[in-house]
Amino acid sequence: MDALRLLMLKALDEIAHRVWRAVNNLPEEFDRGKTLYMGADGSPTSAIDKTAEDAILNAVDDLDLKVNILSEEAGYIDRGYSETLVVDPVDGTHNATLGLPFYTVSLAVGKNSLQGITQAVVKNLVTGDVYTAEKGEGSRLNNKPIHVKEFNTTFPSLLCYVGHHVPQDTFDKVVKCAPIRSLGCASVEMCMVANGYFDAHYYNTNQYSKNIRVVDIAASALILREAGGEIVDLNDKILDMPFDLDMRSGFIAYNDEKVKEILL
């Protein structure tokens, strides 16, 4: 692994740890779900989102990282560099406000688009588990190599977005799989495919604005790909989203072409 890239991965790990510390040091009376303002992506920024993003921005300054920043809350911050840190300060904010243990900080560095991501870190802000990936070097969970599992043709296991904007044909597709779970945190769900817990994560909505953004999956997409999986859009094209908060997409993240064919 290139020494400079290793240093960047260590920096991402340090930033993730600072977010974990900031979130877990919040007092019990802190209203995590309080809406403070509308974020750059057009969705509400909650108090816990702001806490996490502040920790990230301060860490970037402290570590003197030579990156621009694209964040769900602050938007694009052009700092004059060639690479961009793509951030979701808290993926699974609703889970965090409910006390469900499925929410993360998602951090990725690269150029221009999803395919340009070279380093990634996803840290579970409850358990402390850390998924990491370096392009061309594989993926790890808590520093141990991980890989997608062999496809179960009899009972494929599926993670699936379930919400107010799920089209009927989603249910027609997912009944072909068992078991089916929905965790409400795309980064965790994709990492679980990467780690061999599930065969696929299927994300489809009938409203464009409710689809996934690049900040949600920039890190977990690299982790999945380096673990031997792949992610495509719902037209079966390799997913490559630009660093643009206005762009949205449905997707299938999977371990084997066969499960993709079932869902398409």
N, C-alpha and C positions, 0 to 999 in steps of 0.2 A: 504493500500500500504506500502511495506517495506520502512523504512526510508532511507536506502542507495540508493534504486532505485529511490525514490522521489528526492533525492539530484542529482542523475544523470540526471533525466529528467529536473530539473531546470538548470543544467549545459548546457544541450543541447539547451535549450531555450535561455540561455545567449549567447552561441556561435552563434546561428542563428541571434540573435539581433545584434551582432557585425558584422556579414557578411552583414546584411541589412544596417547597418550604413556605413560600408566601401564602399559598392556599390553605395549607394545613395549620398555619399559625393564626388563622382568622379566629376571632373570639366567637363563642357559641351564639351570641346575640346578633352577630353580623348577618344582615339580610342579603344572602347570596343572590337571590333572584330579583332584587330591586332593579327596575329599569332606570338607567341613568340618562340615556340618549339613544338616538338611532346611529348604528355603526355605518361604516363606509359601504358595506354590502347591502344596506337597506333593512337589516334586521335589528331588533333592539339589542343594545349593549347592556348587560346586567352588571351588577357590582362585582361578581366573581370574575367575569370576563375582563373588566377594567383592572382588577387586582393582578391577574395573570399577565395581561399585556404590559402593564407598567413594569413588572418584574423583568419581562423580556427586553423591553426598550432600554432599561437601565443596565441590564447585563451586556447588551450589544455595545453600549458606550464604555462600560467598565473594561470589557475584554478587547476593545478597539478592533472589532470585526470589520473587515473591509467588504461590506455587503450593503445593498439596498434592502428595504423591508417591504413585504406585502403582507398585511394583516387584515383579518376579518373585521376588526374594529377600526383601526387607524387608516386603512387603505394603503396606497402605495406611497412609500417614502423614498424619494430618489436621493441617494447619498453620493452619487457619482461613481459607482463601481460597476463592474461587469457582471457580478453575480448577485442574486437576490435571495434573501432569507424569507421563505414562504411560511407563514405562521397561522395556526389556529390556536389562540391562547387557551381556550377551553372548548374542546370538541365534546359535545354531550352536556351542554349547559343545563338543559332541563333535568337530566339525571342528577347533576350536581345539586340543584335546588331541591330535588326530592330525596336526596340522600342515597341514591342508587350508586353502586360502586363501579360504574362504567362511564368514566369521563377522563379525558387525557389532555396533555399539551402536545401539539403536533408541530414539528420543526423540520424544514427541509431547505437545502441550499442547491441552487443550480442556475441555469440560464434560460430565459425566455419561456419555457413551457414544461409540462409534466415530463416529457421525454428527456429534458435537459437536467433533471435532478440528479445530483451526484452523491449527496449524503443525506441521511434521514434519521430522525429520532422521534419515537412516540413513547411517552411516559404515562402510565396509568397513575393519575393523581391521588388514588386511594391506596392501591397495593404497593406502589413504587416500582412495579415491573417496568423494564425499559427494553423496547425493541429498537434495534439499530440496523442500518444498512449502508454499505459503501458500494457504489456502482462497480460491478465486476468482481466484488469481493464477498458476496453472499450476505445473508441476514443473520442476526443474532437476537436471542432473548436472554437478558441478564448475562451477556457475554458468552452464551453457548449457542453454537450454530443451530438453525432451525430450517425446516424444509416442509413444503406442502405434503400432504399424505396421498397415498394411492387412492384413486377414485373408487368409491363404493358403488358399483353398478346396480346393486339390489336396493340399497337404502341410502341414496345420496343425502347428505345432511346440508341444510341450507340456512343461511342468515338472510333476512329479507326486510326491507323497509316496509313498515306498516304505519299508516297515518291517515289523515283526513283526505289526502289526495292520491290514494292508491286506486289505479284503474282495475276494473273487474277482471281483466285478463291476467293480472298478476296472480290472483287467487286460482285461476284455472291452471296456471303454470306450476305454482308451488305445491299443489296437492300431489304432484308427481314425486315429491321429495319428502323424506322423513328422517330425522325430526326437523322442525322449522322453528327458528327463534328470531326475535327482533330485540336488539339491545339498545337502540337509540343513540349509537355512537359509531359512525362509519369507520373511524380510524381503528378502534378496538376490533370491530367486526372483520375488517380486512386483515388485520394482524392475526386474528384467530384462524383465518384461512391459511395464511402464511405459515402458521405454527402447527397446522395439521389437525385442528379441532373440527373444522368444517370443510366441505367441498367447495362452497361458493357463497358469495354475498351478492344478492340481487337487489338493485335499487332502481325503481321505476315510479314515476308519478304522472298524473294527468295535468299538472300545472308546471310550466317551465320554471317559474321562479322558485319552486320547491325542490328542484333538482340539486345535485351536488355541485359545489364550487371547488376550484383548484386548491384553495387553502385547506379544505376538509381532507383531501386525500393525497396531497403532494408527497408527504412522508410515507404514508402507508402503501401507496402504489409502488414506490421503489422497494420497500420491505417485502411486499408480495412478489414482485418480479424477481428480486434477488433470491427469494426462497423457492423459485421454480414455478411460480404461478404467472397469470397474466390478467389484464383488465381491458375490456373492450366496451365500446358504447353499444346501444341497443340496435345499431345497424351493423354490428359485427366488425367494426373498424377498431384497430388498436387505439386506445384512448390517449389523446395527447392534447391537453387543455393549455391555452396560453395563460400567462400570469395576468389575469384580468378578472376582477370580481364580478363583472357583468355576465360572464360566460357560465353556463350551467349544462349539466349532462346527466342522463341516467347511465347505468353501467352494469356489467356483470364482471365481478372479480372471481376468478376460479382457479382450480388446481389442474383441470384436465379438459381438453376440448369436448369430451363427451357430455359433461354437465352443462357446458355452454350451449351445445346443440339442443339439449332438452329444454332449456329456458328460452332459446330463440325460436 
